[in-house]
């Protein structure tokens, strides 16, 4: 299976291709690399994303999963750069309004993070939730910060509550 590894601001990444489509993105390096035009384009687009010169990926993705997971992953791809959605929002879009826990599971099983932007999915109230990528929440926060999303905005004194003090 063709694969290519390279360094990024969130660590070493390896992208895997099967039959002309991206099937996986993992953290770490592989020794035996075999590139392809699709992998070269994926690397180029990811580097452009980190350089803040790309706002939407345009790559053939084939994550493989259940129909519900596919619906959730497709909805994630529609979240614009610099914006977020909640697990509940995606549950509604995927046709299961009460399925926010299942959305969380789909996020955790996303085989192509960054390209399928599960880092843009938050828990109710803007809490970060989880992140399955290497580095966990630190990586999620770094990706959102790159996109201009501040998970922890500084509150003005007039906005603080008794719980904040």
N, C-alpha and C positions, 0 to 999 in steps of 0.2 A: 504494500500500500504506500503510495507516495506520501512523503511527509517532509516538512521543513521546519527548522528551529531557528529562532532569532531572539535577541534581547529586546526588551521593551521597558518602559518606565515602571511597570508592575511585575517585572521579573522575566525570566526566559519563558518563551511561548513556543509551543509546537502545534502546527496545524496539520491535520490529516485529510487526505482526499481519497475518495473512492468513485470511480467511474465519472470523473469530471465534476464532482460536487464535494464541497466541504462537509465532512461528517463529524469532525471533532476538533476542539481546541483545548489543549492541556497546558498546564504550567510545567516547565522543565525542558531539558534539552535531550534530543536523541542523537546518537552517534552516527547511525547510518541514514543519511538524508538522501532522498530521491525527489527532486523538485519536479514541477510541472507548470504549465502556463497558469492554471487556476491557482496554484499555491503561490506563485510569484505575484499574481494580482492581489491575492489575499494579504500577503506580506506588505505590498505597496499600500493598499488601502488602510491596513492597521497602522502603519507608520504615518500615513497622512492624518489619520484620526488623532494619534498622539501628538502630532505637530499642529493640531487644531485647524487643519485644512480640509477636513472631510466631515460632513454632518450626517451622512447616511451611507451605509455599506450597500454595494450592489454586487453581490456574489451569489453563485448557485449554492444554496444550502440544502442539506438533506440530513437533518438531525436524527430521524428515526425515533419513533415513540408511538404512544397511543393516539387516537384521534383527538382526545381531550388535550393531551400535552401539545400536539401539533397546533391546536386552536390557540392555546395559551402562548406558545412561542411565536406564532404569527402576530398575535395581539401585541406582544412585547416589541416586535420589530416596527410596529406602528407608533410607538411612543417616541416623540421627537427628541432629538438631542437637547439636553438642558432641561428636560421636563421629566416628571415622574408620574407613576400611577400606583394605586394601591392593589393589594391582592384582591380586595373586594371588587374594584373596578374591572380587573381582568376576569374575574369569575363571571361577572355579568356579560362581558363581551364574549366569553367562551361558551355562553349559554347555560351556565350553572350558577345562578345568583348567590346561592348559599355555599358554593364550592371554594371559598377562599383558602381553606386548608389544602385542598387539592391543587390550587394554584401554587401555593407555597412548595408543595411536593414537586410540581412541574418545574418550578424555578430551580430547585435543588438538583433536578435530574437533567437540566439543560446541558447538552454535550458541547455546545458551541458558545460559551460565554463571550462577552464583549461583542461578537458579531450578532448574536441574539441577546440584546441588552437586558438581561435579568437584573443587572445592577440598578436599573431605573425603577424597580418595583419595591415599594415600601409598605410597611404595615400601616394600619389606620393611625392617624395622628401624626404621620410623618416620621415615625420611628423606622430605623433602617431595616429591621427584620434580619434576615441572614444572608449569607453569600457563600456559595460552595467553591468559589475560585480560591486559588492559593492566596494566603494572607487573610482570608475571611473578610470580616467587616472593614479591616484596614484597606484592602484592595477596593471594595465597594465604595468606600468613602473617597479614595483617590480618584476613581473613575468618575464619580459624580462631581467632585471638585474640578476636575479637568473640564467637565461639561458646564461648569458654572452653577452647580446646585450646591447650596450650603445647607447641610443637614442640621447644623447647630448654629443658627443665626443668633447673634448677640441681641438680647432683649434690652430695650430701654427700661430705665428704672420704673417708669409709669406702667410698663407691661408686665412686670414681675408679679408673681403671686406669692402667697405665704409659703407655698411649697418650694419656691425658688430661693428663698432667703435662708 
